[in-house]
Amino acid sequence: MPELREPIHPIPELEELRLKLFNPDYHAKGLPATRTVEHERTNIRHCMEVLDEAAEMLKEANRRIAWAQNLLPELHRRVDEWEAAEARILPTLTQIQQLDT
């Protein structure tokens, strides 16, 4: 059975990046009126780093999805075994309960 690893925690920068990219009010309220080209380059580099990290998170999420999908056949097999064992034991349990009454 594959081992379960620590869950990935979301990174706070993604929310800020989402605001920067998709919220026009953010630009009006949150950014200074004058920005230098170097500041913009730094901001773009930071955004690229955040996107790279998000891409790594997606890769890990896809890996975990594949891991879970690989477990499904084994889990179904075990449920089938348990249900078969329960079906075999149930008549005996019913007989024992009837003897107790």
The first five atom37 places (N, CA, C, CB, O) and aatype in JSON, in Angstrom:
{
  "aatype": [12, 14, 6, 10, 1, 6, 14, 9, 8, 14, 9, 14, 6, 10, 6, 6, 10, 1, 10, 11, 10, 13, 2, 14, 3, 18, 8, 0, 11, 7, 10, 14, 0, 16, 1, 16, 19, 6, 8, 6, 1, 16, 2, 9, 1, 8, 4, 12, 6, 19, 10, 3, 6, 0, 0, 6, 12, 10, 11, 6, 0, 2, 1, 1, 9, 0, 17, 0, 5, 2, 10, 10, 14, 6, 10, 8, 1, 1, 19, 3, 6, 17, 6, 0, 0, 6, 0, 1, 9, 10, 14, 16, 10, 16, 5, 9, 5, 5, 10, 3, 16],
  "atom_mask": [
    [1, 1, 1, 1, 1],
    [1, 1, 1, 1, 1],
    [1, 1, 1, 1, 1],
    [1, 1, 1, 1, 1],
    [1, 1, 1, 1, 1],
    [1, 1, 1, 1, 1],
    [1, 1, 1, 1, 1],
    [1, 1, 1, 1, 1],
    [1, 1, 1, 1, 1],
    [1, 1, 1, 1, 1],
    [1, 1, 1, 1, 1],
    [1, 1, 1, 1, 1],
    [1, 1, 1, 1, 1],
    [1, 1, 1, 1, 1],
    [1, 1, 1, 1, 1],
    [1, 1, 1, 1, 1],
    [1, 1, 1, 1, 1],
    [1, 1, 1, 1, 1],
    [1, 1, 1, 1, 1],
    [1, 1, 1, 1, 1],
    [1, 1, 1, 1, 1],
    [1, 1, 1, 1, 1],
    [1, 1, 1, 1, 1],
    [1, 1, 1, 1, 1],
    [1, 1, 1, 1, 1],
    [1, 1, 1, 1, 1],
    [1, 1, 1, 1, 1],
    [1, 1, 1, 1, 1],
    [1, 1, 1, 1, 1],
    [1, 1, 1, 0, 1],
    [1, 1, 1, 1, 1],
    [1, 1, 1, 1, 1],
    [1, 1, 1, 1, 1],
    [1, 1, 1, 1, 1],
    [1, 1, 1, 1, 1],
    [1, 1, 1, 1, 1],
    [1, 1, 1, 1, 1],
    [1, 1, 1, 1, 1],
    [1, 1, 1, 1, 1],
    [1, 1, 1, 1, 1],
    [1, 1, 1, 1, 1],
    [1, 1, 1, 1, 1],
    [1, 1, 1, 1, 1],
    [1, 1, 1, 1, 1],
    [1, 1, 1, 1, 1],
    [1, 1, 1, 1, 1],
    [1, 1, 1, 1, 1],
    [1, 1, 1, 1, 1],
    [1, 1, 1, 1, 1],
    [1, 1, 1, 1, 1],
    [1, 1, 1, 1, 1],
    [1, 1, 1, 1, 1],
    [1, 1, 1, 1, 1],
    [1, 1, 1, 1, 1],
    [1, 1, 1, 1, 1],
    [1, 1, 1, 1, 1],
    [1, 1, 1, 1, 1],
    [1, 1, 1, 1, 1],
    [1, 1, 1, 1, 1],
    [1, 1, 1, 1, 1],
    [1, 1, 1, 1, 1],
    [1, 1, 1, 1, 1],
    [1, 1, 1, 1, 1],
    [1, 1, 1, 1, 1],
    [1, 1, 1, 1, 1],
    [1, 1, 1, 1, 1],
    [1, 1, 1, 1, 1],
    [1, 1, 1, 1, 1],
    [1, 1, 1, 1, 1],
    [1, 1, 1, 1, 1],
    [1, 1, 1, 1, 1],
    [1, 1, 1, 1, 1],
    [1, 1, 1, 1, 1],
    [1, 1, 1, 1, 1],
    [1, 1, 1, 1, 1],
    [1, 1, 1, 1, 1],
    [1, 1, 1, 1, 1],
    [1, 1, 1, 1, 1],
    [1, 1, 1, 1, 1],
    [1, 1, 1, 1, 1],
    [1, 1, 1, 1, 1],
    [1, 1, 1, 1, 1],
    [1, 1, 1, 1, 1],
    [1, 1, 1, 1, 1],
    [1, 1, 1, 1, 1],
    [1, 1, 1, 1, 1],
    [1, 1, 1, 1, 1],
    [1, 1, 1, 1, 1],
    [1, 1, 1, 1, 1],
    [1, 1, 1, 1, 1],
    [1, 1, 1, 1, 1],
    [1, 1, 1, 1, 1],
    [1, 1, 1, 1, 1],
    [1, 1, 1, 1, 1],
    [1, 1, 1, 1, 1],
    [1, 1, 1, 1, 1],
    [1, 1, 1, 1, 1],
    [1, 1, 1, 1, 1],
    [1, 1, 1, 1, 1],
    [1, 1, 1, 1, 1],
    [1, 1, 1, 1, 1]
  ],
  "atom_positions": [
    [[0.85, -1.18, 0.0], [0.0, 0.0, 0.0], [0.89, 1.24, 0.0], [-0.97, 0.0, 1.23], [1.83, 1.31, 0.79]],
    [[0.63, 2.22, -0.87], [1.46, 3.43, -0.89], [1.36, 4.18, 0.43], [1.05, 4.34, -2.05], [0.32, 4.16, 1.09]],
    [[2.43, 4.84, 0.8], [2.41, 5.58, 2.06], [1.77, 6.95, 1.86], [3.84, 5.73, 2.61], [1.9, 7.57, 0.81]],
    [[1.08, 7.39, 2.89], [0.44, 8.7, 2.86], [1.44, 9.74, 3.35], [-0.87, 8.73, 3.72], [2.04, 9.58, 4.41]],
    [[1.6, 10.8, 2.58], [2.53, 11.86, 2.96], [1.76, 13.03, 3.54], [3.38, 12.31, 1.76], [0.53, 13.1, 3.45]],
    [[2.51, 13.94, 4.13], [1.91, 15.15, 4.69], [1.13, 15.9, 3.62], [2.99, 16.06, 5.3], [1.57, 15.96, 2.47]],
    [[-0.02, 16.47, 3.97], [-0.76, 17.25, 2.97], [-0.01, 18.53, 2.61], [-2.17, 17.6, 3.49], [0.76, 19.06, 3.41]],
    [[-0.23, 18.98, 1.4], [0.37, 20.24, 0.97], [-0.51, 21.38, 1.45], [0.55, 20.29, -0.6], [-1.73, 21.34, 1.29]],
    [[0.11, 22.37, 2.05], [-0.64, 23.52, 2.53], [-0.58, 24.62, 1.47], [-0.09, 24.02, 3.89], [0.46, 24.84, 0.86]],
    [[-1.7, 25.31, 1.26], [-1.7, 26.37, 0.25], [-0.74, 27.49, 0.66], [-3.12, 26.93, 0.06], [-0.48, 27.71, 1.84]],
    [[-0.22, 28.18, -0.34], [0.7, 29.28, -0.04], [-0.06, 30.6, -0.11], [1.9, 29.28, -1.04], [-0.85, 30.82, -1.03]],
    [[0.17, 31.47, 0.87], [-0.59, 32.73, 0.94], [-0.39, 33.61, -0.29], [-0.19, 33.5, 2.17], [-1.28, 34.37, -0.65]],
    [[0.77, 33.51, -0.92], [1.03, 34.37, -2.08], [0.05, 34.11, -3.22], [2.45, 34.16, -2.57], [-0.19, 34.99, -4.04]],
    [[-0.51, 32.91, -3.28], [-1.44, 32.61, -4.37], [-2.69, 33.48, -4.3], [-1.83, 31.14, -4.34], [-3.2, 33.92, -5.33]],
    [[-3.18, 33.73, -3.09], [-4.36, 34.59, -2.95], [-4.02, 36.02, -3.38], [-4.88, 34.58, -1.49], [-4.81, 36.66, -4.08]],
    [[-2.85, 36.5, -2.97], [-2.43, 37.84, -3.38], [-2.27, 37.91, -4.9], [-1.12, 38.23, -2.68], [-2.67, 38.88, -5.53]],
    [[-1.69, 36.87, -5.47], [-1.52, 36.83, -6.92], [-2.88, 36.82, -7.62], [-0.69, 35.6, -7.34], [-3.07, 37.5, -8.63]],
    [[-3.81, 36.03, -7.08], [-5.14, 35.99, -7.67], [-5.77, 37.38, -7.65], [-6.04, 34.98, -6.92], [-6.39, 37.8, -8.63]],
    [[-5.61, 38.09, -6.53], [-6.14, 39.45, -6.44], [-5.49, 40.36, -7.47], [-5.93, 40.02, -5.04], [-6.17, 41.15, -8.14]],
    [[-4.18, 40.25, -7.59], [-3.47, 41.12, -8.54], [-3.91, 40.85, -9.97], [-1.97, 40.92, -8.41], [-4.04, 41.78, -10.77]],
    [[-4.13, 39.6, -10.29], [-4.43, 39.25, -11.67], [-5.89, 39.47, -12.04], [-4.07, 37.82, -11.92], [-6.19, 39.85, -13.17]],
    [[-6.81, 39.23, -11.1], [-8.23, 39.18, -11.47], [-9.1, 40.24, -10.82], [-8.76, 37.86, -11.13], [-10.3, 40.29, -11.1]],
    [[-8.56, 41.09, -9.97], [-9.38, 42.08, -9.29], [-8.94, 43.48, -9.72], [-9.29, 41.92, -7.75], [-7.91, 43.97, -9.25]],
    [[-9.71, 44.14, -10.6], [-9.29, 45.47, -11.06], [-9.25, 46.51, -9.95], [-10.23, 45.95, -12.15], [-8.47, 47.46, -10.03]],
    [[-10.07, 46.35, -8.9], [-10.05, 47.3, -7.79], [-8.73, 47.27, -7.04], [-11.2, 47.01, -6.83], [-8.31, 48.28, -6.48]],
    [[-8.08, 46.12, -7.04], [-6.79, 46.01, -6.35], [-5.8, 47.01, -6.93], [-6.24, 44.57, -6.46], [-5.04, 47.64, -6.18]],
    [[-5.79, 47.15, -8.24], [-4.85, 48.05, -8.88], [-5.13, 49.5, -8.49], [-4.9, 47.89, -10.4], [-4.21, 50.29, -8.31]],
    [[-6.4, 49.83, -8.36], [-6.75, 51.2, -8.0], [-6.43, 51.49, -6.53], [-8.24, 51.46, -8.28], [-5.99, 52.59, -6.2]],
    [[-6.64, 50.51, -5.65], [-6.51, 50.75, -4.22], [-5.13, 50.37, -3.68], [-7.57, 49.99, -3.47], [-4.57, 51.07, -2.84]],
    [[-4.59, 49.26, -4.16], [-3.44, 48.68, -3.48], [-2.08, 49.04, -4.03], [0.0, 0.0, 0.0], [-1.07, 48.77, -3.38]],
    [[-2.01, 49.63, -5.19], [-0.71, 49.89, -5.8], [-0.38, 51.37, -5.78], [-0.68, 49.36, -7.22], [-1.27, 52.21, -5.94]],
    [[0.87, 51.71, -5.58], [1.24, 53.12, -5.6], [1.06, 53.72, -6.99], [2.69, 53.3, -5.15], [1.07, 53.01, -7.99]],
    [[0.89, 55.04, -7.04], [0.62, 55.72, -8.31], [1.81, 55.63, -9.26], [0.27, 57.18, -8.07], [1.64, 55.5, -10.47]],
    [[3.01, 55.71, -8.72], [4.2, 55.64, -9.58], [4.95, 54.36, -9.29], [5.13, 56.89, -9.38], [5.22, 54.02, -8.13]],
    [[5.29, 53.66, -10.36], [6.03, 52.41, -10.2], [7.17, 52.42, -11.2], [5.1, 51.15, -10.4], [7.02, 52.87, -12.33]],
    [[8.28, 51.93, -10.76], [9.43, 51.9, -11.64], [9.42, 50.63, -12.47], [10.74, 52.01, -10.84], [8.76, 49.65, -12.12]],
    [[10.16, 50.66, -13.55], [10.29, 49.48, -14.4], [10.91, 48.34, -13.59], [11.15, 49.78, -15.66], [10.5, 47.19, -13.72]],
    [[11.89, 48.67, -12.76], [12.55, 47.63, -11.95], [11.55, 47.02, -10.96], [13.76, 48.22, -11.18], [11.56, 45.81, -10.73]],
    [[10.69, 47.87, -10.39], [9.67, 47.35, -9.48], [8.75, 46.38, -10.23], [8.84, 48.51, -8.86], [8.41, 45.31, -9.71]],
    [[8.36, 46.74, -11.43], [7.49, 45.87, -12.23], [8.2, 44.56, -12.56], [7.05, 46.58, -13.53], [7.6, 43.49, -12.51]],
    [[9.49, 44.64, -12.9], [10.25, 43.42, -13.18], [10.32, 42.52, -11.95], [11.67, 43.76, -13.66], [10.17, 41.3, -12.04]],
    [[10.54, 43.15, -10.8], [10.58, 42.38, -9.55], [9.23, 41.73, -9.29], [10.97, 43.29, -8.36], [9.16, 40.56, -8.9]],
    [[8.17, 42.48, -9.52], [6.83, 41.94, -9.33], [6.57, 40.77, -10.28], [5.77, 43.04, -9.54], [5.99, 39.76, -9.88]],
    [[6.99, 40.91, -11.52], [6.8, 39.83, -12.5], [7.6, 38.6, -12.08], [7.22, 40.29, -13.92], [7.1, 37.48, -12.16]],
    [[8.85, 38.81, -11.63], [9.66, 37.67, -11.17], [8.98, 36.97, -10.0], [11.07, 38.14, -10.75], [8.92, 35.74, -9.94]],
    [[8.46, 37.77, -9.07], [7.76, 37.19, -7.92], [6.54, 36.39, -8.38], [7.34, 38.29, -6.92], [6.3, 35.28, -7.9]],
    [[5.77, 36.96, -9.3], [4.59, 36.25, -9.82], [5.0, 34.94, -10.49], [3.83, 37.14, -10.82], [4.32, 33.93, -10.34]],
    [[6.1, 34.96, -11.22], [6.57, 33.74, -11.88], [6.98, 32.69, -10.85], [7.75, 34.06, -12.81], [6.72, 31.5, -11.04]],
    [[7.62, 33.14, -9.76], [7.98, 32.2, -8.7], [6.73, 31.57, -8.08], [8.81, 32.91, -7.61], [6.69, 30.37, -7.83]],
    [[5.72, 32.41, -7.84], [4.47, 31.9, -7.27], [3.81, 30.92, -8.24], [3.5, 33.07, -6.95], [3.31, 29.88, -7.83]],
    [[3.82, 31.25, -9.52], [3.23, 30.34, -10.51], [4.01, 29.04, -10.59], [3.2, 31.01, -11.89], [3.42, 27.97, -10.74]],
    [[5.34, 29.11, -10.49], [6.15, 27.88, -10.47], [5.79, 27.02, -9.27], [7.65, 28.23, -10.45], [5.68, 25.8, -9.38]],
    [[5.62, 27.67, -8.12], [5.26, 26.93, -6.92], [3.86, 26.32, -7.07], [5.31, 27.85, -5.68], [3.62, 25.19, -6.65]],
    [[2.95, 27.08, -7.67], [1.6, 26.55, -7.91], [1.65, 25.36, -8.86], [0.68, 27.65, -8.49], [0.91, 24.39, -8.67]],
    [[2.52, 25.42, -9.86], [2.67, 24.29, -10.79], [3.17, 23.06, -10.05], [3.63, 24.66, -11.94], [2.73, 21.94, -10.33]],
    [[4.1, 23.25, -9.12], [4.59, 22.12, -8.32], [3.47, 21.54, -7.45], [5.77, 22.57, -7.43], [3.37, 20.33, -7.28]],
    [[2.63, 22.43, -6.91], [1.5, 21.96, -6.11], [0.54, 21.14, -6.97], [0.75, 23.14, -5.47], [0.03, 20.11, -6.52]],
    [[0.31, 21.58, -8.2], [-0.57, 20.83, -9.1], [0.03, 19.46, -9.44], [-0.83, 21.62, -10.39], [-0.69, 18.46, -9.51]],
    [[1.34, 19.42, -9.67], [1.99, 18.14, -9.93], [1.81, 17.19, -8.75], [3.5, 18.34, -10.22], [1.51, 16.01, -8.93]],
    [[2.0, 17.72, -7.54], [1.84, 16.89, -6.34], [0.38, 16.44, -6.19], [2.29, 17.67, -5.08], [0.12, 15.3, -5.83]],
    [[-0.56, 17.34, -6.47], [-1.97, 16.97, -6.4], [-2.29, 15.87, -7.4], [-2.87, 18.2, -6.66], [-3.0, 14.92, -7.07]],
    [[-1.77, 15.98, -8.6], [-1.99, 14.94, -9.61], [-1.36, 13.62, -9.18], [-1.42, 15.37, -10.97], [-1.93, 12.55, -9.42]],
    [[-0.19, 13.69, -8.54], [0.46, 12.47, -8.06], [-0.42, 11.8, -6.99], [1.86, 12.79, -7.49], [-0.57, 10.58, -6.97]],
    [[-0.98, 12.62, -6.11], [-1.84, 12.06, -5.05], [-3.14, 11.49, -5.6], [-2.15, 13.14, -4.01], [-3.64, 10.47, -5.11]],
    [[-3.68, 12.13, -6.62], [-4.89, 11.6, -7.26], [-4.6, 10.25, -7.88], [-5.42, 12.57, -8.35], [-5.38, 9.31, -7.73]],
    [[-3.47, 10.13, -8.57], [-3.08, 8.85, -9.16], [-2.87, 7.8, -8.08], [-1.8, 9.01, -10.01], [-3.27, 6.65, -8.24]],
    [[-2.24, 8.2, -6.97], [-2.02, 7.28, -5.85], [-3.36, 6.76, -5.32], [-1.23, 7.99, -4.72], [-3.52, 5.56, -5.08]],
    [[-4.32, 7.68, -5.13], [-5.64, 7.28, -4.62], [-6.36, 6.37, -5.62], [-6.5, 8.52, -4.32], [-7.01, 5.4, -5.22]],
    [[-6.25, 6.69, -6.9], [-6.89, 5.85, -7.91], [-6.29, 4.45, -7.93], [-6.77, 6.49, -9.29], [-6.99, 3.47, -8.18]],
    [[-4.99, 4.34, -7.67], [-4.35, 3.03, -7.61], [-4.82, 2.22, -6.41], [-2.84, 3.19, -7.56], [-4.8, 0.99, -6.44]],
    [[-5.25, 2.9, -5.35], [-5.74, 2.2, -4.16], [-7.15, 1.64, -4.33], [-5.71, 3.14, -2.97], [-7.51, 0.67, -3.67]],
    [[-7.94, 2.24, -5.19], [-9.35, 1.86, -5.3], [-9.56, 0.37, -5.55], [-9.99, 2.64, -6.4], [-10.39, -0.23, -4.86]],
    [[-8.87, -0.27, -6.5], [-9.11, -1.7, -6.71], [-8.84, -2.53, -5.45], [-8.24, -2.21, -7.85], [-9.58, -3.46, -5.14]],
    [[-7.77, -2.19, -4.72], [-7.45, -2.92, -3.49], [-8.53, -2.69, -2.44], [-6.08, -2.49, -2.95], [-8.92, -3.63, -1.74]],
    [[-9.01, -1.47, -2.32], [-10.07, -1.18, -1.35], [-11.36, -1.92, -1.71], [-10.34, 0.33, -1.28], [-12.03, -2.46, -0.83]],
    [[-11.71, -1.95, -3.0], [-12.9, -2.68, -3.43], [-12.75, -4.18, -3.14], [-13.17, -2.45, -4.93], [-13.7, -4.83, -2.71]],
    [[-11.56, -4.71, -3.37], [-11.31, -6.14, -3.1], [-11.5, -6.43, -1.62], [-9.88, -6.54, -3.56], [-12.11, -7.43, -1.25]],
    [[-10.97, -5.56, -0.76], [-11.1, -5.78, 0.68], [-12.55, -5.67, 1.15], [-10.23, -4.77, 1.44], [-12.99, -6.43, 2.01]],
    [[-13.3, -4.72, 0.58], [-14.72, -4.6, 0.93], [-15.46, -5.87, 0.51], [-15.36, -3.36, 0.26], [-16.28, -6.39, 1.27]],
    [[-15.17, -6.37, -0.68], [-15.8, -7.61, -1.15], [-15.47, -8.77, -0.22], [-15.35, -7.94, -2.58], [-16.35, -9.57, 0.1]],
    [[-14.21, -8.86, 0.23], [-13.82, -9.93, 1.16], [-14.57, -9.8, 2.48], [-12.3, -9.89, 1.42], [-15.04, -10.79, 3.03]],
    [[-14.69, -8.57, 2.99], [-15.38, -8.35, 4.25], [-16.86, -8.72, 4.12], [-15.22, -6.89, 4.7], [-17.42, -9.36, 5.01]],
    [[-17.48, -8.32, 3.02], [-18.89, -8.64, 2.81], [-19.09, -10.15, 2.68], [-19.43, -7.93, 1.56], [-20.08, -10.68, 3.19]],
    [[-18.17, -10.84, 2.02], [-18.27, -12.3, 1.9], [-18.1, -12.96, 3.27], [-17.21, -12.84, 0.92], [-18.83, -13.9, 3.59]],
    [[-17.15, -12.48, 4.06], [-16.96, -13.03, 5.4], [-18.18, -12.77, 6.27], [-15.7, -12.43, 6.06], [-18.6, -13.64, 7.04]],
    [[-18.75, -11.59, 6.15], [-19.95, -11.26, 6.92], [-21.1, -12.18, 6.52], [-20.35, -9.78, 6.69], [-21.85, -12.64, 7.39]],
    [[-21.24, -12.46, 5.23], [-22.31, -13.35, 4.76], [-22.11, -14.77, 5.29], [-22.36, -13.37, 3.22], [-23.09, -15.45, 5.59]],
    [[-20.85, -15.21, 5.42], [-20.59, -16.55, 5.95], [-20.86, -16.62, 7.45], [-19.14, -16.96, 5.68], [-21.35, -17.64, 7.94]],
    [[-20.56, -15.55, 8.18], [-20.67, -15.55, 9.64], [-22.08, -15.25, 10.11], [-19.71, -14.54, 10.23], [-22.48, -15.72, 11.18]],
    [[-22.84, -14.51, 9.36], [-24.16, -14.05, 9.79], [-25.1, -15.19, 10.18], [-24.79, -13.24, 8.69], [-25.76, -15.07, 11.22]],
    [[-25.21, -16.28, 9.42], [-26.1, -17.37, 9.86], [-25.69, -17.96, 11.22], [-26.11, -18.48, 8.82], [-26.55, -18.28, 12.04]],
    [[-24.39, -18.09, 11.45], [-23.92, -18.61, 12.73], [-24.27, -17.66, 13.85], [-22.4, -18.86, 12.69], [-24.71, -18.09, 14.92]],
    [[-24.08, -16.38, 13.64], [-24.44, -15.39, 14.66], [-25.93, -15.41, 14.96], [-24.01, -13.99, 14.22], [-26.34, -15.29, 16.12]],
    [[-26.73, -15.57, 13.93], [-28.18, -15.64, 14.12], [-28.54, -16.86, 14.96], [-28.91, -15.69, 12.76], [-29.39, -16.78, 15.85]],
    [[-27.91, -18.0, 14.69], [-28.16, -19.21, 15.47], [-27.77, -19.02, 16.93], [-27.4, -20.41, 14.88], [-28.49, -19.45, 17.83]],
    [[-26.63, -18.38, 17.18], [-26.18, -18.14, 18.55], [-27.16, -17.23, 19.27], [-24.77, -17.52, 18.56], [-27.48, -17.47, 20.44]],
    [[-27.65, -16.2, 18.6], [-28.61, -15.29, 19.23], [-29.9, -16.03, 19.56], [-28.9, -14.09, 18.3], [-30.52, -15.76, 20.59]],
    [[-30.31, -16.95, 18.7], [-31.54, -17.71, 18.96], [-31.36, -18.64, 20.15], [-31.96, -18.51, 17.72], [-32.31, -18.87, 20.9]],
    [[-30.17, -19.19, 20.35], [-29.9, -20.05, 21.5], [-29.93, -19.26, 22.8], [-28.55, -20.75, 21.34], [-30.32, -19.79, 23.84]],
    [[-29.52, -18.0, 22.74], [-29.5, -17.16, 23.94], [-30.91, -16.79, 24.4], [-28.7, -15.89, 23.69], [-31.1, -16.46, 25.57]],
    [[-31.89, -16.84, 23.5], [-33.24, -16.41, 23.89], [-34.09, -17.54, 24.39], [-33.93, -15.76, 22.75], [-35.24, -17.33, 24.75]]
  ]
}
